[in-house]
Amino acid sequence: MAMPKEMSPLTYFVIFLSFASAPTIGTSEYYQTYAEQLLSLAGRHKEWLTSIRRRIHEYPELRFQEHLTSSLLRSHLDLLNVSYSYPLAKTGIVAVIGTGSSPVVALRADMDALPLQELVEWEHMSKVNGKMHACGHDAHTTMLLGAAKLLSQRKDQLKGTVRLLFQPAEELGAGAAHMISEGALGDAEAIFGMHIDPTSPTGTIASLAGPHLAAVCFFVAKIEGRGGHAAAPHNSVDPVLAASSTILALQQIVSRESDPLQSEVVTVTYVRGGSAFNIIPSNVEFGGTLRSLTTTGLNRLRQRLHEVVQGQSAVHRCNAYIDFNEEEFPPYPAVLNDETLNSHVQRVGRLLLGPENVKVGKKVMAALYAALAEMYLHEHQS
């Protein structure tokens, strides 16, 4: 989601929260005036927000290591006199603003960086070798801190409670799941998250009801045979052939078993075997990712991957072992955006940016934010 250059991205967060807590009965003129007031107030904090974002960008931290980032946020929350709980999931923070009563709305931003080297030379480039905020989490964190500032300045006008979730370890660390298990959601009745998008024109936003981000898991398969000399393959049990047949068979899961109208992905991303030209190795390892726009679909893919790997290996007289490594990389559920809340986001977006700048989002096979959304749905549909 991109914002006008003169407007902080945090403003969109605050606007729809402010509208969520504003009186439900009001004229269009009332809401327009309210939006203009918030925009004006947010504009006064532009330099402060820019400095925060640059500071976070200069000192990126990987998953569960966001100690400097967390300390910076807590120091500003203290200055704003905003109460918070810390630590959750090692470095996470949950700040609370409002009456403490219902309705309770949660906002979430991620804090972690990626193990990448920043190559662009500029004044505020990463000062940490091999680490970079390449996915915009520095901007997300700044947005949420800015939202805290605006909300704290107008806390007497809130008709409920806002929980601000600063989440660690979005990048493959399942930080959301850890935050949830430690009570980050509290009594939240709705939760909102957003992600910047360099492909969207500045000054536009995009959202989508229903399936939006895929359910995802990762896998490693190891096929064991019996190694030997390449000149005498009959004396070996070739795991290379078994792995090759298995990888080809996996491609048929989507093409022949999945509904063509339901997006699913089975991708093998690496293969490791022997290292000599004339030796058949004793084992081959390969791994990759499974993705589906429904959590049910992901579960089916996991089952079929297990069956295909085991079956193909047995055909080639090999043994197979599959590891989803759920302790380190637990599966992410799909993101399903609530239709009513999505309509609310678009309504506020039109007030803030104009109808021409509110777009319909696209479904994406990446995973993000899903654990928080799924937990909310589970708790409020049971």
KEKE-3310 file (N, C-alpha, C; in steps of 0.2 Angstrom, whole numbers, plus 5000, padded with zeros to 4 digits):
npx = (5004:5003:5007:5003:5017:5017:5010:5010:5012:5007:4996:4985:4982:4978:4967:4957:4956:4952:4940:4933:4931:4924:4908:4894:4884:4883:4886:4891:4899:4903:4912:4921:4927:4933:4942:4951:4956:4963:4973:4979:4985:4993:5002:5011:5020:5029:5043:5048:5044:5050:5064:5063:5060:5072:5082:5079:5080:5094:5100:5097:5089:5088:5076:5069:5079:5077:5082:5087:5078:5066:5069:5071:5057:5051:5056:5050:5037:5036:5039:5027:5018:5011:5005:5012:5015:5029:5043:5035:5036:5050:5056:5045:5031:5016:5006:4994:4980:4966:4950:4950:4939:4927:4923:4937:4951:4964:4980:4994:5011:5027:5044:5056:5071:5080:5092:5102:5113:5114:5115:5113:5120:5118:5114:5108:5109:5110:5119:5124:5133:5128:5114:5098:5084:5074:5061:5052:5049:5054:5047:5034:5034:5037:5025:5016:5021:5019:5005:5002:5006:4997:4985:4986:4986:4973:4966:4956:4945:4942:4931:4933:4945:4962:4974:4991:5002:5018:5027:5039:5050:5044:5048:5049:5050:5038:5033:5021:5013:5019:5017:5004:5002:5006:4997:4995:4984:4973:4957:4954:4943:4944:4956:4969:4981:4995:5004:5018:5020:5030:5026:5015:5006:5011:5001:4990:4980:4977:4965:4957:4943:4940:4950:4967:4981:4992:4991:5005:5019:5035:5046:5057:5064:5071:5079:5085:5096:5107:5123:5136:5147:5147:5148:5143:5128:5118:5122:5119:5107:5098:5097:5096:5089:5077:5074:5073:5061:5052:5051:5046:5034:5028:5024:5012:5002:4996:4993:4984:4976:4971:4959:4956:4952:4956:4970:4985:5002:5016:5032:5048:5064:5077:5090:5101:5114:5126:5144:5153:5158:5158:5152:5138:5127:5123:5112:5099:5094:5080:5071:5058:5043:5026:5010:4994:4979:4969:4968:4964:4967:4981:4984:4979:4989:5000:4998:4997:5010:5018:5013:5016:5030:5034:5029:5034:5048:5048:5044:5056:5064:5069:5071:5062:5061:5052:5052:5044:5048:5042:5044:5054:5049:5034:5018:5010:4994:4981:4977:4962:4952:4940:4924:4916:4924:4934:4926:4924:4938:4940:4930:4935:4947:4943:4938:4949:4959:4952:4941:4946:4958:4958:4960:4956:4963:4976:4976:4989:5002:5011:5015:5009:5005:4995:4993:4989:4977:4969:4968:4960:4948:4945:4942:4931:4921:4918)
npy = (4994:5011:5028:5045:5057:5067:5063:5053:5035:5029:5036:5031:5019:5025:5033:5024:5017:5027:5030:5018:5019:5030:5039:5029:5035:5047:5062:5063:5074:5075:5064:5067:5079:5074:5066:5075:5082:5073:5070:5082:5083:5072:5076:5085:5077:5072:5074:5068:5055:5051:5051:5041:5029:5029:5027:5014:5007:5009:5001:4986:4971:4953:4940:4937:4944:4957:4968:4981:4988:4986:4992:5005:5008:5006:5016:5027:5025:5026:5040:5045:5041:5029:5014:4997:4980:4970:4958:4950:4935:4935:4948:4956:4968:4974:4987:4997:5007:5018:5015:5003:4995:4986:4991:4981:4984:4978:4982:4978:4976:4971:4968:4963:4961:4956:4943:4950:4959:4976:4985:4997:5013:5025:5038:5033:5020:5002:4999:4987:4974:4962:4962:4968:4979:4974:4971:4981:4981:4991:5002:4998:4996:5009:5016:5010:5015:5028:5028:5025:5037:5047:5041:5041:5055:5058:5050:5052:5053:5041:5027:5014:5002:5001:4989:4988:4979:4975:4965:4952:4942:4939:4935:4919:4915:4913:4922:4928:4917:4914:4926:4926:4915:4920:4929:4940:4945:4947:4953:4956:4961:4963:4964:4972:4973:4979:4981:4988:4992:4991:4991:4997:5012:5028:5035:5026:5013:4996:4982:4967:4956:4940:4925:4930:4929:4916:4899:4891:4880:4872:4859:4845:4832:4816:4803:4787:4775:4763:4766:4765:4760:4769:4762:4750:4749:4740:4734:4743:4753:4766:4782:4794:4792:4788:4800:4809:4804:4805:4819:4823:4817:4824:4835:4833:4833:4845:4848:4838:4834:4845:4857:4867:4880:4884:4890:4883:4877:4867:4867:4862:4867:4864:4852:4839:4829:4817:4820:4816:4811:4797:4790:4783:4790:4787:4793:4805:4822:4833:4848:4860:4870:4871:4878:4885:4893:4890:4884:4871:4866:4866:4857:4845:4845:4843:4830:4823:4825:4818:4805:4803:4804:4794:4783:4783:4782:4769:4761:4762:4755:4761:4770:4782:4798:4811:4828:4841:4851:4858:4864:4874:4880:4882:4878:4891:4897:4901:4918:4925:4938:4947:4951:4962:4970:4973:4980:4991:4996:5000:5010:5020:5022:5028:5040:5046:5046:5047:5040:5035:5031:5019:5003:4986:4973:4960:4942:4933:4922:4922:4921:4929:4937:4928:4920:4927:4932:4921:4916:4925:4923:4910:4912:4920:4914:4902)
npz = (5000:4995:4999:4998:4996:5004:5015:5029:5030:5041:5044:5037:5044:5057:5053:5049:5061:5070:5064:5066:5080:5081:5083:5077:5070:5060:5049:5032:5030:5043:5045:5035:5039:5051:5046:5039:5050:5057:5047:5046:5058:5058:5048:5055:5061:5052:5050:5062:5061:5049:5054:5064:5056:5048:5057:5062:5050:5048:5057:5056:5062:5064:5065:5081:5087:5089:5098:5099:5091:5098:5110:5106:5102:5114:5122:5115:5117:5131:5132:5126:5136:5135:5139:5140:5137:5139:5139:5124:5115:5115:5110:5107:5108:5116:5115:5124:5121:5126:5133:5139:5138:5128:5111:5106:5096:5086:5080:5070:5067:5059:5064:5061:5051:5036:5031:5021:5011:5010:4995:4989:4989:5001:5012:5023:5023:5028:5042:5047:5043:5031:5034:5032:5030:5019:5016:5020:5034:5043:5039:5042:5056:5060:5056:5065:5077:5075:5074:5087:5093:5087:5091:5105:5107:5105:5114:5123:5115:5110:5108:5114:5114:5109:5103:5101:5091:5091:5082:5083:5072:5059:5047:5043:5056:5063:5072:5075:5080:5092:5099:5100:5108:5120:5123:5116:5108:5117:5121:5108:5095:5082:5069:5061:5048:5038:5022:5014:4997:4984:4970:4969:4964:4971:4983:4983:4989:4992:4994:4999:5000:5008:5003:5003:5006:5005:5013:5020:5020:5023:5017:5019:5011:5012:5003:5004:4997:4991:4989:4976:4963:4948:4936:4938:4941:4944:4956:4965:4974:4967:4973:4966:4954:4960:4967:4957:4950:4960:4961:4949:4949:4960:4954:4948:4957:4958:4945:4942:4952:4960:4961:4947:4949:4961:4969:4970:4975:4972:4975:4972:4978:4979:4977:4983:4981:4977:4974:4965:4949:4945:4955:4963:4974:4991:4996:4993:4995:4995:4995:4998:4995:5000:4995:4997:4994:5003:5020:5022:5010:5010:5020:5013:5003:5010:5015:5003:4998:5007:5004:4991:4990:4999:4992:4979:4982:4987:4976:4969:4977:4988:5004:5012:5020:5027:5032:5040:5048:5059:5071:5070:5058:5058:5050:5041:5042:5029:5024:5027:5023:5032:5026:5030:5037:5028:5019:5027:5028:5014:5013:5022:5016:5004:5009:5014:5004:4992:4980:4968:4971:4978:4977:4971:4979:4975:4975:4983:4983:4994:5011:5026:5041:5044:5055:5066:5061:5059:5072:5077:5070:5074:5087:5087:5080:5086)
capx = (5000:5008:5004:5006:5023:5016:5006:5014:5009:5003:4989:4979:4981:4975:4961:4952:4954:4948:4933:4930:4929:4920:4901:4892:4879:4886:4885:4897:4903:4907:4918:4926:4930:4937:4948:4955:4959:4969:4978:4983:4989:4999:5007:5015:5025:5032:5050:5049:5043:5056:5070:5062:5061:5079:5086:5077:5083:5101:5102:5092:5090:5085:5071:5070:5085:5076:5083:5088:5072:5062:5071:5069:5050:5048:5058:5046:5030:5037:5038:5020:5014:5007:5006:5013:5018:5035:5043:5031:5040:5057:5057:5038:5028:5009:5004:4986:4977:4959:4946:4951:4933:4925:4926:4944:4953:4971:4984:5000:5017:5032:5050:5063:5075:5082:5100:5104:5117:5111:5120:5112:5124:5114:5116:5105:5109:5111:5126:5126:5135:5124:5107:5095:5077:5072:5054:5048:5047:5056:5041:5028:5035:5036:5018:5012:5023:5016:4998:5002:5006:4991:4979:4987:4984:4966:4963:4949:4939:4941:4925:4935:4952:4966:4980:4996:5006:5024:5029:5046:5051:5039:5052:5050:5050:5032:5033:5014:5011:5022:5014:4997:5002:5008:4991:4995:4977:4969:4950:4953:4937:4946:4964:4971:4988:4996:5011:5020:5020:5034:5024:5008:5007:5011:4994:4985:4979:4973:4963:4953:4939:4941:4957:4971:4988:4992:4994:5012:5024:5041:5048:5063:5063:5078:5078:5090:5097:5113:5128:5141:5151:5142:5149:5139:5122:5114:5124:5117:5100:5100:5092:5096:5083:5071:5072:5070:5055:5048:5050:5042:5027:5025:5021:5006:4998:4992:4990:4979:4972:4969:4954:4960:4950:4959:4977:4990:5009:5021:5038:5055:5068:5084:5092:5107:5116:5133:5148:5158:5156:5157:5149:5131:5127:5119:5106:5098:5090:5078:5066:5054:5037:5019:5006:4987:4975:4965:4972:4962:4971:4988:4984:4979:4995:5005:4997:4999:5017:5020:5011:5020:5037:5035:5027:5039:5054:5047:5045:5063:5068:5073:5068:5061:5060:5050:5052:5041:5052:5037:5046:5057:5045:5027:5014:5006:4987:4979:4974:4955:4950:4933:4921:4913:4930:4937:4922:4926:4944:4939:4926:4939:4952:4940:4937:4956:4963:4948:4938:4950:4965:4956:4960:4955:4970:4977:4978:4996:5004:5016:5012:5010:5000:4989:4992:4985:4970:4966:4966:4954:4942:4943:4939:4925:4916:4916)
capy = (5000:5017:5034:5051:5058:5072:5060:5047:5029:5028:5040:5026:5015:5029:5035:5019:5015:5032:5030:5013:5021:5036:5037:5025:5039:5054:5064:5062:5080:5074:5060:5070:5084:5070:5063:5081:5084:5068:5071:5088:5081:5067:5080:5088:5072:5069:5073:5063:5048:5049:5050:5034:5024:5029:5024:5007:5005:5009:4995:4980:4965:4947:4937:4936:4948:4964:4971:4988:4991:4985:4997:5011:5008:5007:5023:5032:5024:5029:5047:5046:5039:5024:5008:4992:4974:4968:4955:4944:4932:4938:4955:4959:4973:4975:4993:4998:5014:5018:5014:4996:4991:4985:4987:4981:4983:4977:4984:4974:4978:4967:4972:4960:4962:4950:4942:4952:4964:4982:4987:5004:5018:5031:5041:5029:5013:4998:4999:4981:4970:4956:4963:4974:4980:4974:4970:4986:4981:4997:5007:4995:4998:5016:5017:5008:5019:5034:5027:5026:5044:5050:5038:5044:5062:5058:5044:5054:5052:5034:5024:5008:5000:4999:4986:4989:4973:4975:4958:4950:4936:4938:4931:4912:4913:4912:4927:4929:4912:4915:4932:4924:4910:4923:4933:4947:4947:4949:4953:4960:4959:4964:4965:4975:4974:4982:4980:4993:4988:4996:4990:5001:5019:5032:5038:5022:5007:4990:4977:4962:4952:4933:4923:4935:4927:4908:4895:4890:4876:4870:4852:4842:4824:4812:4797:4783:4769:4760:4769:4761:4763:4771:4757:4744:4752:4735:4733:4749:4756:4772:4787:4799:4790:4788:4807:4812:4801:4808:4826:4824:4815:4829:4841:4830:4834:4851:4848:4832:4833:4851:4861:4872:4887:4885:4891:4879:4877:4862:4869:4859:4872:4862:4845:4838:4822:4815:4825:4813:4809:4790:4786:4783:4792:4783:4796:4812:4826:4839:4852:4865:4873:4869:4883:4885:4899:4888:4880:4864:4864:4865:4851:4840:4845:4839:4823:4820:4825:4812:4798:4802:4803:4787:4778:4783:4779:4761:4758:4761:4751:4766:4772:4790:4802:4818:4832:4848:4855:4862:4867:4880:4883:4880:4880:4897:4897:4906:4924:4926:4945:4948:4955:4968:4974:4975:4986:4997:4999:5004:5016:5025:5024:5033:5047:5048:5046:5048:5034:5033:5028:5013:4998:4979:4969:4954:4936:4932:4915:4922:4920:4935:4939:4924:4916:4932:4933:4914:4915:4930:4920:4904:4914:4924:4910:4897)
capz = (5000:4995:5002:4995:4999:5010:5020:5032:5029:5047:5044:5035:5050:5062:5051:5050:5068:5073:5062:5070:5087:5081:5083:5071:5067:5058:5042:5028:5032:5050:5044:5031:5044:5055:5042:5038:5056:5058:5042:5048:5064:5056:5045:5059:5064:5047:5051:5068:5058:5045:5058:5067:5050:5045:5063:5061:5044:5049:5062:5055:5067:5062:5069:5088:5089:5088:5104:5098:5088:5103:5115:5103:5102:5121:5124:5113:5120:5137:5131:5125:5141:5133:5143:5136:5140:5136:5132:5122:5110:5116:5109:5105:5113:5115:5119:5124:5122:5126:5139:5141:5137:5121:5106:5106:5089:5086:5075:5070:5063:5060:5066:5059:5044:5032:5030:5015:5010:5006:4990:4987:4993:5002:5019:5029:5022:5034:5045:5049:5037:5030:5037:5029:5030:5012:5015:5023:5041:5046:5038:5046:5063:5061:5055:5071:5082:5073:5076:5094:5095:5086:5096:5112:5108:5105:5117:5126:5110:5108:5111:5115:5116:5103:5105:5096:5092:5088:5082:5080:5068:5054:5042:5044:5063:5066:5078:5077:5084:5098:5102:5102:5114:5126:5125:5113:5106:5122:5119:5101:5091:5075:5069:5055:5046:5031:5020:5009:4990:4979:4964:4968:4963:4977:4984:4982:4993:4989:4999:4996:5005:5006:5002:5001:5006:5005:5018:5018:5024:5020:5018:5017:5010:5011:5000:5005:4994:4992:4985:4973:4957:4942:4931:4940:4944:4946:4962:4969:4974:4965:4976:4962:4950:4964:4969:4950:4948:4965:4960:4943:4952:4964:4950:4945:4962:4957:4938:4941:4958:4962:4957:4943:4951:4968:4968:4974:4973:4975:4972:4974:4977:4979:4977:4985:4981:4977:4972:4961:4942:4944:4961:4964:4981:4996:4998:4990:4999:4991:4999:4995:4999:4998:4996:4995:4996:5009:5025:5020:5004:5012:5023:5008:4999:5015:5015:4997:4997:5011:5001:4984:4992:5001:4986:4973:4985:4988:4969:4967:4982:4993:5010:5012:5026:5026:5038:5039:5053:5061:5077:5067:5053:5058:5044:5041:5039:5024:5026:5024:5025:5033:5021:5033:5039:5021:5016:5031:5026:5008:5014:5025:5011:5000:5012:5015:4997:4986:4977:4962:4974:4982:4972:4974:4980:4972:4979:4983:4986:4999:5018:5030:5046:5044:5062:5070:5058:5060:5079:5078:5067:5078:5094:5086:5076:5090)
cpx = (5004:5004:5007:5012:5022:5012:5010:5009:5005:4997:4983:4977:4976:4968:4956:4950:4950:4941:4929:4928:4925:4912:4898:4887:4882:4885:4891:4902:4907:4913:4923:4930:4935:4943:4953:4959:4965:4974:4982:4988:4995:5004:5013:5021:5029:5040:5052:5049:5048:5062:5069:5064:5068:5083:5085:5081:5091:5104:5097:5094:5086:5080:5073:5076:5084:5076:5083:5082:5067:5063:5069:5061:5048:5050:5053:5039:5030:5036:5031:5016:5009:5009:5007:5016:5024:5039:5038:5035:5047:5058:5050:5035:5021:5008:4996:4984:4970:4956:4947:4945:4932:4922:4934:4947:4961:4974:4991:5005:5023:5039:5056:5065:5077:5090:5102:5108:5114:5117:5119:5116:5120:5116:5113:5104:5111:5118:5128:5127:5130:5117:5104:5087:5075:5065:5050:5046:5049:5050:5035:5029:5034:5029:5015:5014:5019:5008:4997:5002:5000:4985:4980:4985:4977:4962:4957:4943:4938:4935:4927:4942:4956:4973:4985:5001:5012:5027:5036:5045:5045:5042:5054:5051:5044:5031:5026:5011:5013:5019:5007:4997:5003:5003:4991:4988:4973:4962:4949:4947:4938:4953:4965:4979:4989:5003:5012:5021:5024:5031:5017:5010:5007:5004:4989:4985:4975:4971:4958:4950:4941:4948:4961:4978:4987:4994:5000:5015:5030:5042:5055:5062:5070:5076:5085:5090:5103:5118:5133:5144:5146:5143:5145:5133:5118:5116:5122:5109:5100:5095:5091:5090:5077:5069:5070:5063:5050:5046:5046:5035:5024:5022:5014:5000:4993:4989:4984:4975:4969:4964:4957:4958:4953:4967:4981:4997:5012:5027:5044:5060:5076:5085:5099:5109:5123:5137:5154:5154:5154:5155:5142:5130:5122:5112:5105:5093:5087:5072:5063:5048:5031:5015:4999:4983:4969:4970:4970:4966:4978:4988:4983:4986:5001:5004:4999:5007:5020:5019:5015:5027:5039:5034:5032:5046:5053:5047:5052:5068:5072:5068:5067:5059:5058:5050:5049:5044:5047:5039:5049:5053:5038:5023:5010:4999:4986:4976:4967:4952:4942:4930:4919:4919:4934:4933:4923:4932:4943:4935:4930:4944:4949:4939:4944:4960:4959:4947:4943:4957:4964:4955:4958:4961:4970:4978:4986:4998:5010:5012:5014:5004:4995:4988:4987:4977:4966:4964:4960:4948:4940:4940:4932:4920:4914:4911)
cpy = (5006:5023:5040:5054:5063:5069:5054:5041:5027:5031:5035:5022:5019:5031:5030:5016:5021:5032:5024:5014:5027:5034:5034:5029:5046:5055:5063:5068:5079:5070:5063:5075:5080:5068:5069:5083:5079:5069:5077:5087:5077:5071:5083:5084:5069:5068:5068:5056:5046:5047:5043:5029:5024:5026:5016:5004:5004:5003:4989:4974:4959:4945:4935:4940:4955:4968:4978:4991:4991:4991:5004:5013:5010:5014:5028:5031:5027:5037:5049:5044:5034:5017:5002:4986:4972:4963:4950:4941:4935:4945:4959:4964:4973:4981:4994:5005:5014:5017:5008:4992:4990:4991:4987:4979:4982:4979:4980:4976:4973:4971:4969:4961:4955:4949:4944:4958:4970:4984:4994:5009:5024:5033:5036:5022:5009:4998:4993:4976:4963:4956:4969:4973:4980:4972:4975:4986:4987:5002:5004:4997:5005:5019:5016:5013:5026:5034:5028:5033:5048:5048:5041:5051:5063:5053:5046:5053:5045:5031:5016:5007:4998:4995:4986:4983:4974:4968:4956:4944:4935:4933:4924:4910:4912:4916:4928:4923:4912:4921:4930:4919:4914:4929:4940:4950:4950:4948:4956:4957:4960:4966:4967:4975:4977:4981:4985:4988:4993:4996:4995:5008:5023:5035:5033:5016:5002:4985:4973:4958:4945:4931:4928:4932:4919:4905:4892:4885:4874:4862:4850:4835:4821:4805:4793:4777:4766:4763:4763:4764:4764:4766:4751:4746:4746:4732:4738:4749:4763:4777:4793:4798:4791:4796:4810:4810:4805:4815:4827:4822:4820:4834:4839:4831:4840:4851:4843:4831:4839:4854:4867:4880:4888:4885:4887:4878:4871:4864:4865:4864:4870:4854:4844:4831:4821:4821:4822:4811:4801:4786:4788:4785:4787:4786:4803:4815:4831:4842:4857:4868:4871:4876:4883:4891:4897:4884:4873:4862:4862:4858:4845:4839:4841:4832:4819:4820:4819:4805:4797:4801:4796:4782:4777:4780:4771:4758:4757:4758:4755:4767:4780:4792:4809:4822:4839:4853:4860:4866:4874:4884:4881:4882:4886:4895:4902:4912:4925:4933:4945:4953:4962:4973:4977:4981:4992:5000:5003:5010:5022:5027:5029:5040:5050:5050:5048:5041:5031:5030:5022:5008:4991:4976:4963:4948:4935:4925:4916:4922:4926:4936:4934:4921:4921:4932:4926:4914:4919:4926:4914:4906:4917:4920:4904:4898)
cpz = (5000:4997:4998:4999:5005:5016:5023:5031:5035:5048:5042:5041:5055:5060:5052:5057:5071:5070:5065:5077:5087:5081:5076:5067:5066:5051:5038:5029:5038:5048:5040:5035:5048:5052:5041:5044:5058:5053:5043:5054:5063:5052:5049:5062:5058:5048:5057:5065:5054:5049:5061:5061:5048:5051:5063:5055:5044:5053:5062:5060:5064:5067:5076:5091:5089:5094:5104:5096:5094:5109:5112:5104:5109:5124:5122:5116:5127:5137:5130:5130:5139:5136:5138:5140:5136:5141:5130:5116:5110:5116:5107:5110:5111:5119:5119:5125:5122:5133:5142:5140:5129:5117:5107:5099:5090:5080:5075:5065:5064:5061:5063:5052:5041:5032:5023:5015:5007:5001:4988:4992:4994:5010:5024:5027:5028:5036:5048:5043:5037:5032:5034:5029:5023:5011:5018:5030:5045:5045:5042:5053:5064:5060:5062:5077:5081:5075:5083:5096:5093:5090:5103:5113:5107:5109:5121:5121:5108:5112:5113:5116:5109:5106:5099:5096:5088:5088:5079:5075:5063:5048:5044:5052:5067:5072:5080:5081:5091:5102:5104:5108:5120:5127:5122:5111:5111:5120:5112:5098:5083:5075:5062:5054:5039:5029:5014:5003:4985:4972:4963:4968:4970:4978:4984:4988:4990:4995:4996:5001:5003:5006:5000:5001:5008:5012:5015:5023:5020:5022:5016:5016:5009:5009:5001:5001:4996:4987:4981:4967:4951:4936:4932:4944:4947:4953:4967:4969:4973:4968:4971:4957:4954:4966:4962:4949:4953:4963:4954:4945:4956:4960:4947:4951:4960:4950:4937:4947:4961:4958:4953:4945:4958:4967:4973:4971:4976:4971:4976:4973:4977:4979:4979:4985:4981:4975:4967:4954:4942:4950:4962:4972:4985:4997:4994:4994:4994:4996:4995:4999:4996:5000:4993:4998:5002:5014:5024:5015:5005:5016:5019:5005:5004:5015:5009:4995:5001:5007:4994:4986:4994:4996:4981:4976:4985:4981:4967:4973:4987:4999:5010:5019:5025:5033:5037:5044:5056:5067:5075:5062:5053:5052:5046:5038:5033:5027:5023:5027:5026:5029:5024:5034:5033:5018:5020:5029:5019:5009:5017:5020:5006:5003:5013:5008:4991:4983:4972:4965:4978:4977:4976:4974:4976:4977:4978:4987:4992:5006:5022:5035:5047:5051:5066:5067:5059:5067:5080:5076:5071:5084:5093:5082:5080:5096)
residu = (MET:ALA:MET:PRO:LYS:GLU:MET:SER:PRO:LEU:THR:TYR:PHE:VAL:ILE:PHE:LEU:SER:PHE:ALA:SER:ALA:PRO:THR:ILE:GLY:THR:SER:GLU:TYR:TYR:GLN:THR:TYR:ALA:GLU:GLN:LEU:LEU:SER:LEU:ALA:GLY:ARG:HIS:LYS:GLU:TRP:LEU:THR:SER:ILE:ARG:ARG:ARG:ILE:HIS:GLU:TYR:PRO:GLU:LEU:ARG:PHE:GLN:GLU:HIS:LEU:THR:SER:SER:LEU:LEU:ARG:SER:HIS:LEU:ASP:LEU:LEU:ASN:VAL:SER:TYR:SER:TYR:PRO:LEU:ALA:LYS:THR:GLY:ILE:VAL:ALA:VAL:ILE:GLY:THR:GLY:SER:SER:PRO:VAL:VAL:ALA:LEU:ARG:ALA:ASP:MET:ASP:ALA:LEU:PRO:LEU:GLN:GLU:LEU:VAL:GLU:TRP:GLU:HIS:MET:SER:LYS:VAL:ASN:GLY:LYS:MET:HIS:ALA:CYS:GLY:HIS:ASP:ALA:HIS:THR:THR:MET:LEU:LEU:GLY:ALA:ALA:LYS:LEU:LEU:SER:GLN:ARG:LYS:ASP:GLN:LEU:LYS:GLY:THR:VAL:ARG:LEU:LEU:PHE:GLN:PRO:ALA:GLU:GLU:LEU:GLY:ALA:GLY:ALA:ALA:HIS:MET:ILE:SER:GLU:GLY:ALA:LEU:GLY:ASP:ALA:GLU:ALA:ILE:PHE:GLY:MET:HIS:ILE:ASP:PRO:THR:SER:PRO:THR:GLY:THR:ILE:ALA:SER:LEU:ALA:GLY:PRO:HIS:LEU:ALA:ALA:VAL:CYS:PHE:PHE:VAL:ALA:LYS:ILE:GLU:GLY:ARG:GLY:GLY:HIS:ALA:ALA:ALA:PRO:HIS:ASN:SER:VAL:ASP:PRO:VAL:LEU:ALA:ALA:SER:SER:THR:ILE:LEU:ALA:LEU:GLN:GLN:ILE:VAL:SER:ARG:GLU:SER:ASP:PRO:LEU:GLN:SER:GLU:VAL:VAL:THR:VAL:THR:TYR:VAL:ARG:GLY:GLY:SER:ALA:PHE:ASN:ILE:ILE:PRO:SER:ASN:VAL:GLU:PHE:GLY:GLY:THR:LEU:ARG:SER:LEU:THR:THR:THR:GLY:LEU:ASN:ARG:LEU:ARG:GLN:ARG:LEU:HIS:GLU:VAL:VAL:GLN:GLY:GLN:SER:ALA:VAL:HIS:ARG:CYS:ASN:ALA:TYR:ILE:ASP:PHE:ASN:GLU:GLU:GLU:PHE:PRO:PRO:TYR:PRO:ALA:VAL:LEU:ASN:ASP:GLU:THR:LEU:ASN:SER:HIS:VAL:GLN:ARG:VAL:GLY:ARG:LEU:LEU:LEU:GLY:PRO:GLU:ASN:VAL:LYS:VAL:GLY:LYS:LYS:VAL:MET:ALA:ALA:LEU:TYR:ALA:ALA:LEU:ALA:GLU:MET:TYR:LEU:HIS:GLU:HIS:GLN:SER)
# end
